[in-house]
Amino acid sequence: MTSDHVKDLVRQTLFQPREAARALIGMQLPGQWLWTALALMSILNAIVYSLSLQLSPPSDPSAALMPPAFHSPILFAVFLFGALAITVITLHYVGQGLGGAPASMNDILVLLTWLQVLRLMVQLAVLILADVAPVLGALVVMVAAVWGIYILIGFVDAAHRFGSMFKAAGVILLSLVAMAIGLSAFFSLVGVVVMRGG
């Protein structure tokens, strides 16, 4: 893939996310390669995020209450990869449960991996703007967050072939609820084990 193809894909992702999703899925990239790429993106995003924290430490006192994973690049990379892997699996099965096409899990995987590439681009841009124009950097973060949701909805719609952005949004919401319940159950179980062990 040439740089021109990448630029076209970025532009298409921003303004025609469903068409971009179909192009990405059509590449038929192998699953092993995609999982490796997702891990690499997790590492790179964690490094850039940690650099941004060092160059522009949060002024909010509540930032000190952030989990340790958000302060350590290694822990954050592991946490991010785990969260993304769970997201891939959840979006796949919830989408199929709501009548989505029997698509391969690789379809969701390639889309989320590409989103992490875009996320890395945004983080690098914000890192550069942090010293030059911090207000503009904050604005970029807000716009990227909202636009990212729009892109994700379009991606999920294309992957499951719903033909409905509302149904795709429902899959994302249900996936978030399922992950929240799953994590709550997991941490409750860990707490019980720890208490019994103590």
C-alpha positions as CSV (number, residue, x, y, z in Angstrom):
1,M,0.0,0.0,0.0
2,T,1.5,3.3,-1.1
3,S,1.3,6.6,0.8
4,D,-1.3,7.9,-1.6
5,H,-3.5,4.8,-0.9
6,V,-3.1,5.5,2.9
7,K,-4.1,9.2,2.4
8,D,-7.1,8.1,0.4
9,L,-8.1,5.6,3.0
10,V,-7.7,8.2,5.8
11,R,-9.9,10.7,3.9
12,Q,-12.5,8.0,3.1
13,T,-12.5,6.9,6.8
14,L,-13.2,10.4,7.9
15,F,-16.0,11.2,5.5
16,Q,-17.2,7.8,4.2
17,P,-16.5,5.3,7.0
18,R,-18.7,2.5,5.7
19,E,-16.9,2.6,2.3
20,A,-13.6,2.7,4.1
21,A,-14.6,-0.3,6.2
22,R,-15.5,-2.3,3.1
23,A,-12.2,-1.5,1.5
24,L,-10.3,-2.6,4.7
25,I,-12.3,-5.8,5.0
26,G,-11.8,-6.5,1.3
27,M,-8.0,-6.6,1.9
28,Q,-8.5,-10.0,3.6
29,L,-5.5,-9.6,5.9
30,P,-4.6,-12.7,7.9
31,G,-5.7,-12.8,11.5
32,Q,-2.2,-13.4,13.0
33,W,-0.9,-10.3,11.2
34,L,-3.8,-8.3,12.4
35,W,-3.4,-9.3,16.1
36,T,0.3,-8.4,15.8
37,A,-0.5,-5.1,14.3
38,L,-3.1,-4.4,17.1
39,A,-0.4,-5.2,19.7
40,L,2.1,-2.9,17.9
41,M,-0.5,-0.1,17.8
42,S,-1.2,-0.6,21.5
43,I,2.5,-0.2,22.3
44,L,3.0,2.9,20.1
45,N,-0.2,4.6,21.5
46,A,1.0,3.9,25.0
47,I,4.5,5.4,24.3
48,V,3.0,8.6,22.8
49,Y,0.4,8.8,25.6
50,S,3.2,8.5,28.2
51,L,5.2,11.2,26.4
52,S,2.3,13.5,26.4
53,L,1.9,13.0,30.2
54,Q,5.5,13.8,30.8
55,L,5.6,16.9,28.6
56,S,2.2,18.2,29.7
57,P,1.3,16.7,33.1
58,P,-2.4,17.1,34.0
59,S,-3.0,20.1,36.3
60,D,-6.1,18.5,37.8
61,P,-5.3,17.1,41.3
62,S,-7.7,14.1,40.5
63,A,-5.1,12.9,38.0
64,A,-3.1,11.5,40.9
65,L,-6.0,9.1,41.4
66,M,-5.5,7.6,37.9
67,P,-4.8,3.8,38.0
68,P,-1.1,2.9,37.9
69,A,-1.6,1.4,34.4
70,F,-2.1,4.9,33.0
71,H,1.3,6.0,34.3
72,S,3.4,3.1,33.1
73,P,3.8,2.7,29.3
74,I,4.2,-1.1,29.6
75,L,1.1,-1.6,31.8
76,F,-0.9,0.9,29.7
77,A,0.1,-1.0,26.5
78,V,-1.0,-4.3,28.1
79,F,-4.2,-2.7,29.4
80,L,-5.0,-1.1,26.0
81,F,-4.4,-4.3,24.1
82,G,-6.6,-6.3,26.5
83,A,-9.4,-3.8,26.2
84,L,-9.2,-3.7,22.4
85,A,-9.1,-7.5,22.2
86,I,-12.2,-7.7,24.4
87,T,-13.9,-5.0,22.3
88,V,-13.2,-7.0,19.1
89,I,-14.7,-10.2,20.5
90,T,-17.7,-8.4,22.1
91,L,-18.6,-6.4,18.9
92,H,-18.3,-9.6,16.9
93,Y,-20.7,-11.7,19.0
94,V,-23.1,-8.9,20.0
95,G,-23.5,-7.9,16.3
96,Q,-24.2,-11.4,15.2
97,G,-26.6,-11.8,18.1
98,L,-28.6,-8.9,16.8
99,G,-28.9,-10.3,13.3
100,G,-25.6,-9.2,11.7
101,A,-24.1,-11.0,8.8
102,P,-21.9,-14.0,9.8
103,A,-18.8,-12.0,9.2
104,S,-15.3,-13.2,10.3
105,M,-13.9,-11.8,13.5
106,N,-11.0,-10.5,11.4
107,D,-13.5,-8.0,9.9
108,I,-13.9,-6.3,13.2
109,L,-10.2,-6.8,14.0
110,V,-8.9,-5.0,10.9
111,L,-11.3,-2.1,11.5
112,L,-10.3,-1.5,15.2
113,T,-6.7,-1.9,14.3
114,W,-7.0,0.8,11.6
115,L,-8.8,3.0,14.2
116,Q,-5.8,2.7,16.4
117,V,-3.6,3.9,13.6
118,L,-5.8,7.0,13.3
119,R,-5.7,7.4,17.0
120,L,-1.9,7.3,17.0
121,M,-1.9,10.1,14.3
122,V,-4.2,12.2,16.5
123,Q,-2.1,11.7,19.5
124,L,1.1,12.7,17.6
125,A,-0.7,15.8,16.4
126,V,-1.9,16.7,19.9
127,L,1.6,16.1,21.2
128,I,3.0,18.6,18.7
129,L,0.3,21.1,19.5
130,A,0.7,20.8,23.2
131,D,3.4,23.5,23.4
132,V,2.6,25.5,20.3
133,A,-1.2,25.8,20.7
134,P,-2.6,23.9,23.7
135,V,-6.1,25.2,23.2
136,L,-6.1,24.0,19.6
137,G,-4.8,20.6,20.8
138,A,-7.6,20.3,23.3
139,L,-10.1,21.1,20.5
140,V,-8.6,18.4,18.3
141,V,-9.0,15.9,21.1
142,M,-12.7,16.8,21.5
143,V,-13.4,16.7,17.8
144,A,-11.5,13.4,17.4
145,A,-13.5,11.8,20.2
146,V,-16.9,12.7,18.6
147,W,-15.8,11.9,15.1
148,G,-14.3,8.6,16.3
149,I,-17.7,7.5,17.6
150,Y,-19.2,8.3,14.2
151,I,-16.5,6.3,12.4
152,L,-16.9,3.4,14.7
153,I,-20.7,3.3,14.1
154,G,-20.1,3.3,10.4
155,F,-17.4,0.5,10.7
156,V,-19.7,-1.7,12.8
157,D,-22.6,-1.1,10.4
158,A,-20.4,-2.2,7.4
159,A,-18.9,-5.2,9.2
160,H,-22.3,-6.7,10.1
161,R,-24.0,-5.4,7.0
162,F,-26.9,-3.9,9.0
163,G,-27.7,-1.1,6.6
164,S,-28.6,0.9,9.7
165,M,-26.4,3.3,11.7
166,F,-28.9,3.1,14.6
167,K,-28.6,-0.7,14.8
168,A,-24.8,-0.4,14.7
169,A,-25.0,2.2,17.5
170,G,-27.1,-0.2,19.5
171,V,-24.5,-3.0,19.0
172,I,-21.8,-0.6,20.4
173,L,-24.0,0.4,23.4
174,L,-24.9,-3.2,24.2
175,S,-21.2,-4.2,23.9
176,L,-20.2,-1.5,26.3
177,V,-22.9,-2.7,28.8
178,A,-21.7,-6.4,28.3
179,M,-18.1,-5.4,28.9
180,A,-19.0,-3.4,32.0
181,I,-21.0,-6.3,33.5
182,G,-18.2,-8.7,32.6
183,L,-15.5,-6.5,34.2
184,S,-17.6,-6.0,37.3
185,A,-18.1,-9.7,37.7
186,F,-14.4,-10.3,37.2
187,F,-13.3,-7.7,39.8
188,S,-15.9,-9.0,42.2
189,L,-14.6,-12.5,41.8
190,V,-11.0,-11.3,42.2
191,G,-12.0,-9.5,45.4
192,V,-13.7,-12.6,46.9
193,V,-10.6,-14.7,46.1
194,V,-8.3,-12.1,47.7
195,M,-10.5,-11.9,50.8
196,R,-10.5,-15.7,51.2
197,G,-6.8,-15.8,50.6
198,G,-6.2,-13.2,53.3
